[in-house]
Each structure stands twice: as C-alpha cells, then as structure tokens.
Amino acid sequence: MKYQKINQETWHRKEHFEAFMTQGTRFSLTTKLDVTNFYQRVKEREMKFYPAFIHQVTEVVNEFECFKVAIIENGELILWDQLEPNYTISSKVSENFISVWMKWETSVESFQRAYLETVSEYEMTTKMSPQQDYPENMLPISMIPWTAFDGFDLSIKYNDNFLAPIITGGKMMEENGRRLLPLAVQVHHATCDGFHVSQFLARLQEVFDQF
C-alpha cells in the first residue's frame, strides 16, 4: 500500500477539511448513467456486467485525488497511490451478502477472472468478511440489482476518519430505448465537493461510452 503524506498546514484544502471534519459532514448524490453501449460491449465480450462495472468504477475513482485522501491508523493524513475494490457478493447458503476485496488490474479480462475465482472461493460462506487481509486502502462498491432507485443514502454511524467514497449501483431500467443505471455516490465533504462528484460522474459516463 503506497501513499504520500499530506502536509495539512500547506494543503490547498486545509480550511475545508478542518471545517467539515469538525462538522462530520457527508453527502450522497444519486443519478442515472447511460450504460447502453457499456452493457452491449460487455455482453459481446462474453463478460459479466457486475465485475466489469466494478473494474471501470475503480479505474475512474483512482483518477481523482480527492477520493484517495485518507487518515490511516497512526493518524497521518495521506494520499493513497491507488484504492482497491471492496465489493459485495451474494451468499449461496443464506440471504446475506459477503464483503470481499481484491487488487485492481489494468486488464478488465484479468480482473474478471480474478473476480470469478474470488466468488467461487467465498460464495459458500456465512461470514460477512471472510478474508483475513483487508487493507486500509479499500473502495466500497456494491450493487442492488433487484431495485431501481432515485435516491440512496447510507444512514449509518461512521468511523469519524473514514474518508473513502462509497459507490452503489441499482437495477438497470429502460427509457426511450436506452439502458440507464442508478448510481449513488456517498462522500465525506472534508475531501470533496459536489463539483468533484459531478466530475467523477461525467468521467465515468465517458468511460462507459468508450468501453
């Protein structure tokens, strides 16, 4: 896990960071992305949609420094070189989900293979977090494929120092012949604003279109 230390005193976001850390302000933004081309290309390449989605989301998140700011266990403010996907899968022996992680790979095909191996290894467990080596630089990603939504918010008590974005997709819907995917992005206001989330969503749409 490589990272750079942030000098908070000279950091361009010092004032915003301190204000919103004190307030504990987080926000969630939900929109619909057009995945018509992305879905078609995934199927043409005989891949599964969910791991392809995880791969592309992780790639785009890692393009934005604001999403990689973190406070690690020793209290240092740092910038991760890269976040790794921490995603949910369904258990085959219960109605509960399983939280697993794996390293992001540049090749979406290699990532798909690693995803399938991970699912095969853990889908029969009843444990929520069956792996032993969850790293600090994780990016939480999940999908609710049974329900399309217009708004989604995780109203939970956070670790005050948890700064990573949380990405949640929903059930695809069709509108005017296009496939639309609900997507919710939950962030800590200490590290990013609506402007940054909007940039992320625009870039993710571009990546889906060009897949």
Secondary structure, DSSP 4 states (H G I P E B T S, - for coil): --EEE--TTT-TTHHHHHHHHHHT-EEEEEEEEE-HHHHHHHHHTT--HHHHHHHHHHHHHTT-GGGGEEE-TTS-EEEES--EEEEEEE-SSSSSEEEEE----S-HHHHHHHHHHHHHHHTT---SS--S---SSEEEEEEETT---S---------TT----EEEEE--EEETTEEEEEEEEEEETTT--HHHHHHHHHHHHHHHHH-
